[in-house]
Amino acid sequence: MELYNVEDVFVSVGFPEYTYISRENIEREMKLGKVNRAKQILVYGGSKMGKSNLWRKHFGEDDIIKIPVNSNKTVDDIYSEILSELQAFYTTEKGQSTGITAALLGELQAKVSALFSAKLQASIQSTRTKSDKEAPVINPVIGANLVIKYLKPSRKVIVLEDFHYANEDVKKQISQDLKAFSDERQQFVMLSVEPLNTDLVLYNSDLMGRIIGISVGAFSYPELFEMIKRGTKLLHISFSNELIDRIVNESMYSAALAQDICLRICFEIDVMKTASIKQDYDDLGLVDRACQSIASDNEFAYNKIVAEVAAGGRSDGTTEKYKWFLRMVRDTDIPEEGLRNTEVLQRLRAMGHTEIEQNSVTSGLKYLPSLLARRNLPPVFGYNGGDGAERFYLLDKYMKFVFKWRPGLIDTLFV
C-alpha cells in the first residue's frame, strides 16, 4: 500500500495534486485559451474558488512568469519584474579616454526601473584601466515593445495574480498594451475576483474578441463529495456520508475550505499519513471543532475588516448602514449572482433596520469597494452593473464562514 502524507492529500493552500477536481466546462475553456496564444485569459471568481489551481493545472511553473499585483504597482513595475524574470540584458559601450574607438563591454541586467537607472548611471566596477570609461549606449524605455522583445523567444506566459487590486491607471494601460501582446501571440493570464473583461474592452475596444473570460464559481456537491472520498481513500480512512454532508455544507461549496476542514479533522483524529488499519469516522463534532479552528486562525484579519467597514464613510451623512451590511452577510445567503439594491433594502428592513431608505442603501453599496481600497483591505465585496442593474456581491466566502463561527465579531457592533 502506497503511503501519503495528510498535508499532500488535503491541501488548503497550493495545488492539490491528488485531490484536484476537474470541472468540464471550465477546463475546456482554459484548454482553448492555452492553445490560442493570441487570446488573453481572464479567470475570475470569488476568493478560494480555485482560480490559481486552474492555471496551475494547465501551465507548468517553468512555462509561466507569475507577477503579484497590488494597488501601488505601476505598469513599469510590472514590466520591470517580467524583464527581471527573463534576465533581460542591455548593451553598454566601453569607450577609452582618447575617445575614438568603442567596443562591446557586456550586458547589464534590468530588475526594476529605479535599480536599472541607478546601474546605468554608475560606473561599472569591473576590470578596467585608468584610461577606460563606460557609459550606457541607451537608457531603454520600459514598455510593451521591450517586454515583447524578450518575452517572445522565452515562450513564457505571464500570470498576473490578484489583478483586481490594480489601480485604474494600470488597468487602462494594460488594456492598451494587450492588443500589442495579442498581435505577437504573447499571452497573459489575469486572475481577478471580478469580471474585468468588460472593463478592459471598454478601455480598449480593440480587445473585443481577444479576451477569454472564464468564470470560476462554487463547486457542486458531487464534485466536493468526490474530492473528499478520493482523499480519505488515499489515507485509508472512511468518513460517513453524514460527515461528508456536513463538511460540504460548512465549506459553502469552496474546495479550499473543504480541504481545510478535512485536513483539520485528520489532525483531530491523529491521521498524519496513510493509516495501516482502516478506521471509520462519523462524529459530526469533528466538523464543528475543525471549523472553530479555522475561524480562530482567521479571526484577527477579519476583525480589522469589520472595524473599518463598520466605521463606514459618510457617502450620505450616515455610517449606521455599514454595520447592517455586515450583519446581512452573516445572517443571510448571498447568491453567486449577487443581490440587487432593492433586495438588499428588503433584507435590511426584515432584520430590523426599518428606517433605512433605498437611496441610502444604494450610495452605501456603491461606496463599499472604494472604502476597502482606501483602507488597503482585500476586495471582499463587489458592486457593479449598469444603471438600474447594479448588484452587490460577496467575493470572499471565508469572511462569511468566520462570521458564522465567530458571531461576536458582528454582535459587538450592536451592543
N, C-alpha and C positions, 0 to 999 in steps of 0.2 A: 504493500500500500504506500502510495506516494505521500510524503509529508508536506504540509503547507503551514506557514505562519499565519496567525489570525490577521495581522496587520497587512498582509499581502492579499488576503481574501476579501475582507470588508475594508474598503478604502474610502474614507470620507473626504480626503483632500488628495488630489492626484488621480492618475489614471488607474481604474480598477481592472487590471489585466484579466483576471479570472472571472469577474462578475460583471463585466461590461454587457449592457443590454442594447442591442441594435433596434432602432426604430425605422421601419422600412422607408417611409416617405422622406424622413429627414436624411437618412443615409444616402438615398438615391439622389437627392438634391445636392448633397456635398460631393458625391462622385461626379455628377455632371459639371459642377463648378470646377472641380480639380482638373478635369481633362481639358476644359476650355480656359486656358490661361489668360485669354483676353478679357474674361469676366472677373469683376471684383466681387468678393463674397462678404456679405454682412450677415453674421449669425447673431440673432437677438432673442432675448427671453429673460425671464426672471432669474434672480440670483439662485445658484445651486441647482439649476435645471439641466446641466450637462453641456453647456456651450464649449467650455475648454476641452472636455473629454471628446467632443465631436471632432474637433480639428486634430487632436492627438491621435485619434483612431485612424485618420486618413493621411496625416503628414508625419513623417519621422522627424525626430529632433534635428537630424542633420540636414533636413530639407527646408527648414524654416529659420527665420530670424525673428525672435519674439521681442517686441517692444512694449513695455507697460506704459500706459498713457495716464497722465494726471492733469489737473486743471492749470497747472503752472507751466507745463511744457509748451514750447513753441514748435512750429513746423521745422525750424532749423535744428532744434534739439532732437526731434525725432529722426530727421535725415542724418544728423551727425552720428547718432547711435547706430544707425544702419551702416553707415560708412565705416564706423569703428569695427563693427562685427565682420564686415567684409575685408577688413585690413586694407583699406584703400590707401594708396600711396601717391605722393605728388613729387614731381621732379624739381630739383633745385639746381641753381647754377653755381659753379665754382669759378670764380674769377681771380686772377692774380693782380697784385697792386700795379703792375705795369700796364694792365688794363686792356690787352688786345685779344688774348685767347680765352676761350671758355670751354669747359668740358663737363660732362655729366658727373656730378658728385655722387648722387644716391637718391634716396627716396625718403620722404617723411610720412609718417602715419597720422591720419586725421582721426581724432577722437571726438571732441566736442568743439564747437566753434571757438570758444574762448581759449581753450588749450591749444587748438590748432593755430590760432592767430598768434599766441604767445610763442609757439615753437618757430613760426616763420620769422618773427621779429628778432628773436635771439640769435646770437652766433652759435653755430653748431660746434659742440665741444668734441669734435673728432680730431684725428691726427692731422696736423697742418703745419706749415712753415709760417714764419712771420710775414712773409710776403703774400700769403693766401688770405682771401676773404670770401665768404659765402653769402649769397643772397637768394631769396626765392625768385624763380622766374615769374611766377604769378601768384596772386592771392586768390584762390578759387572761390567762386560764388557757390555756396552750398544750396542746391535746388534739385528739382526733379530730374533734370537732364544729367546732372553729375551722378545722382543715385542710380539712374538707369544705366549709365556707362559701366559702373562697377557691378551692379546687380545682375545684369543680363548674362554675363558669362558664368556667374555662380549658379544660376538656375534655382535660386532660393525664393521662397515665398515669404512675404512679410506678414507677420501676425501682430495686429495692434490690439492688445488686451485692454479692457475697460475703456473702450473708445467713447462711451457715454460721458466720461469725465472731461473729454476735450472741450476747451472753450470754443465759442462760436467762431473766432478768427481762425483757429486751427481747422475746424470742420469745413469752413468756407475754402481755405487754401488747399486742403487735401482734396476736396471735391473738384477744384480746378485742375489739380495735378493728376488726378486719377485717369483722366482721358489720355494723357501722355503715356502713363504706365500701361493702360489697356492697349494703346496702339502698338506698343513694343512687347506685348504679351508678358508683362511683369505684374504678377498677381499679389493682391493684398487680401488678407482675411481679417475682418474687423469684428470684434466682439462687443456687443452692447446690450444693455438691459432694455433698451427702447428701439423701436423700428425706425432707425435713422435713414433708411434708404430713400424714403420720400424727401427728407430734408436735404440729402446730398444731391438729389436730382433737381430740387428747387434751386440750390446754389449753382448748379451747372446742368442745364438741360441736355448737354451733350452726353451725359451719363445715362440717359434713357436707353434701356436695353443692354447696358454694360454692367449692371449690378444684379446679382442674385441675392435675394433676401430669404434667409432660412429661419423660420420661426421655431424656436425650441421651447415647447410648453411643458406642462406637467406630464409625468409618466402615467400610464394606465395601471389599474390594479393587476391585471395578468402579468405585465412587464415586471413590476416590483415583486410579485409573488415568485416569478421565475428566478429573479435575481437572488432572493433570499434562499430559495430552495437550492440553487446552484452553490451558494456559499456554504450552507450548512452541510451539504453532501461532501464538499471538499474537506471540511473539518470533521467529518464522521460523527455529526450530531444531528438531532432532529428537533425542529420546532413544530408544535401542533398548529393546525390550521387556525385555531382561535388566536394563538400567539402571533402568527403572521398577520392575521387580520388587524390586530391591534397595532402592530408595528407600522403597517401600511397607512392606517388611518391617522396615526400620530405624526407620520412623516409628511402629511399634506401632499403626498404624491411627488415628493422630491427624492430622487435617487440618492443624492448625497446625504440627506438627513436619514433616510432609511439605512444606508450603510453605517452611519454613525451610531444609530440606535443598536444595530446588530453587533457592532464592534464592542460597545459598552456592555451589552448583555453577555458577550463572551468573556469580557473581563470579570463580570459579576459571577459567572459560573466557573471561572478559572479554566477556560479553554483557550490556551495561548497558541496551540498548534493542533494539527490533526490528532484527534483522540484515538487511543489504541482500542478502547472499548466504547461502542456506540451508546450514547445516552439520549433520552427523550426529555424534552422540556415543554411545560405547558403553564408555568406560573406567570400570570398576567402582571403580577407585581414587578417582574423583571423589566417590563417596558416602562412602568412608572419610574423606577429608580434610574433607568438609563436616561429618560427624558429630563428628570430632575438634574442629573449630572451635566447634560448638555446645556441646559438653561443656566445653570450655575456658572459654567465656563464662559458664557456669552453675556451674562447679565451686565457686567461693567460697561461694555461697549454700547449696549442699547440704553443703558441708563443715561448716558450723555445725549443720545439722540432724543430721548423722551424729554429731558430737561430743556434742550434747545428748541424743540418743536413746540412744547407747551408754552414756552415764553412767547412764541409766535412773532409776528410782525404786524405792524399797525396798517395793514392794507386798507382797512376801512374804519380804523379807530378802535378796534376791539381785538383782544387776544383770546377771549374765552373759548371761541370755537375750536382752537387748535387742540386743546386737551380732549375735546369731544371727538375730533377726528381720530385721535389715538385710541380712545375708548371704542369707537366704531370698528377699528382694525382688530382690536382684541375680541370683541363680543359678537361680531357678525362675519359671515363669509364674504370675502371679496372675490368675485368670479374672475377667471382669466381674462375675460373681455372687458373687465373694468366696470365702473359704475357711472351712470350719467349724473349730472349735477342734481337733478330732481330726485334721483334715487338716494343720493347722499342726504339731501334735506329730509326725506321721509324717514330715513333711519335715525338721524339725529333727533328728530321730534319724537319718534317712537321710544327712544332711550331716555327721554326726559328733557331735552333741550328745546322746549316748546316755543320759546320766544325768538328763535333764530329765523332769519328771512333768507329767501333764495339768493339775493344779491350778495349777502354776506358769505354764504356758502361758496358761491362761485368765485368771489375775489380771494377767499382764503385758499381754495384748492389751486387756483392759478399761481398763487404766491408760494405754495409749499416747495416745489422744486428749486426755486430761487433761494428760498430760505436755507435749504440744505446745502446748496452750493456755496452760499456766503459764509456758512459756518464750517465749511470744509468737511461736511458729513457725506457719507455714501448716499447715492440716489435710491433710497428705499421706497419712495413714492414716485409715480409718474402722472403726468397730466397733459393730454394733447387732444387734438382733433379740431375740426373747423367750427365756425360759429354755430351754436345750437347742437353740436355733436361731440362736445368735449366730454372726456371720460377721465375718471380717477382710477389709477392702477396701483396695486400693491406689488412692488418689484422684488421684495425680499421676504420670502416665507419664513426664514429663520426668525425675523422680528416677531411675527405673529406667534410662532412657536414659543419664543421666550416670554412673550406677554402672557400666554396661556399658563405656562408653568411657573411664572413669577408675577402673579396678578398684582402684587403690591406695587410694581412699577407704575401702574396706571391708577390704582386705588388711592395712592398718596396724593394724587393731583386733585382729588375731590374731597379731601378732608377739610 
